[in-house]
Amino acid sequence: LQQGVHYIVTYLDINDLVAYVEKCKLPYYTTQGDHKGVTVTQILPIPAAARRHLLKTINKIQNESLNDTDQEPIECKNSKIQSNSRNDINSVSPKYGRVMVSTSVFCYHKIHRKTNTPIETVPLHLPLIQLSTKAFWVDIPPWVQIQVTRTNLDFKGGVHGAAHALAAILPLRLCCDHHADLATECPNIKETVRRPSRLLVYEKHKGGLGVSMAGCLMMPQLLCLACDTIRACNCKERMGCPKCIQSPSCPEYNEVLDKKAALIILEQMIKIVTI
């Protein structure tokens, strides 16, 4: 569908990445079936000089933002971001590095336009679409997952929602766009692939834009802001809403989300994440 006109692909040139199409009138539309995975290829160190400069800048921005508001978030109250501020045995540190984002398109579905019911699934055999970029992330300890599952909540949906909230918050502190520049790991409702338990935000441009290093150092503050955003939302839906954990750019249409689980994960990570 392009500007209200329906087209059908008649030939796909894999080598030149060109699709040839013709106008058509068909009773169905198509959606692709794919899987997107993020693989960490290299964990990068943050130079000491860059770390000191970024921490100084981040704390300055935080102080200015607090002075502009009448009430500051409870979790972030009177807290400056400092390196190695805690030596707790349970503490975890965010990481920053190079990642490979691989998209595998394995089929497409024909969906009836009037009833939205599936008509046919056509298998495809296409090469991987790969993007080498940069990301920042923090690993979630197993005991956090146990705590979420004990309350009969969806841990995978909680991780997905918390990552959405982190990506949505980042443009408030760094010069970037949530939809055009950032993305997260988004699970499919039917997938059986086991994903790492982590909150990861990657840059959608080849080689990265340069925000991941600062995002890594800002992780404690971002967790606080994301947690406050979810808690301030009054929606009662399990899957949240666009104001808290849903993202209009989610490639999986916000199907695997759990607002309460996301809040629990963020609250626990706030207590243990240190840079």
C-alpha positions, 0 to 999 in steps of 0.5 A: 500500500503506497499513498492509498494505492495497492501494489503487488511485488512481481520480482525481488532482486536480492543482490541490488535490493530492489523490488519491482511492483505493479498496481493491483486490486486484491481482496487481501493485504500482506504482513511479514513474519520475521524475527529480529535478534540482537547479538553483542559483538564487543563490549567497549570500555569507556575512557576515563577522560570521557567518563569524567566529562560525561558524568560532569555534564550529566549531573549538571543537566540533572541539577538544571532539570530539578531546579526547573521543577517544583517536585522531583521524583522520589527515587532520584531525590538528591542523587547525583550519578557517581562512578562506583558509588556502591560496592554491594555484592548484588550490584550490576553495572550497565554495559556499552558496546557494538551489537549486530542486529539481525532480521530474518524474514521467513514468511508473509501472511495474506490477510483478508482486507474486510475480515482481517482473517488470515488466508494463507502463509507463504514461506520465504527463504531470504538472506539475513538483514544485518545492521552493525551499530552500538547499544547500551544495556544492563543485565537483569539478575535471575532473582528479579525474574523469580520475583516477577514470576512469583506474582503471576506476571509476565516477565518477558512482557515486563522486560519489553515494557521497561525497555520501551520506557527507557528508550522513550525517556532517553531523548529527554536527556540526550539529543536524539529521536525515540522513533527514528534513532532508537530501538529495543528488543521486542519479543513476538507473541509466538516466538520460542527463541530464548532471549537474554534477560536484559534491558537493551537500547540500540541505535538504528543507524549503521555504526551508531549515533554516539548516544550509547556511551552517554546512555550507559553512564546515565542508566541509573537516572534513566531507570528512575525516570522510566519508573516514575513515568510508569507509576504516574500513568493512571491506566489500568490496562495490563499492556499499558498505554502509549503514555507509559510502556507502549511504543508506536514504533514497536515492530511487534505491535506492543503485543507482549507487554506487562505494565506491573511486571515492568514496574517491578523490574525497574524498581528492583534494578534501581536498587542495584544498578551502579556505574 
